[in-house]
């Protein structure tokens, strides 16, 4: 059985920042997230497929990688359900990284 502990790649912007608050997901983010989801209650990926599924995650369209300007740019935010965020979006990001190699 493999370990379920996620590791951080050396040199990653996340290195040395173990908590979500240290990565910028603090009280200010929680309030902004709450407001954004109130204004954008439906998952944009599901809506494209004609499904009306509640969004629970504010996703950064372009990964911010610690860039605070990009992190707070609401034009870079999209409302997703957890299933789309953890599945479809992660797969898209993985494929995009591989295409750059």
Buried (B, 14 or more C-beta within 10 A) or exposed (E): EEEEEEEEEEEEBEEEBEEEEEBBBEEEBEEBBEEBBEEBEBBBBBEEEEEEBEBBBBBBEEBBEBBEEBBBBEEBBBBBBEBBBEEBBEEEEEEEEEEEE
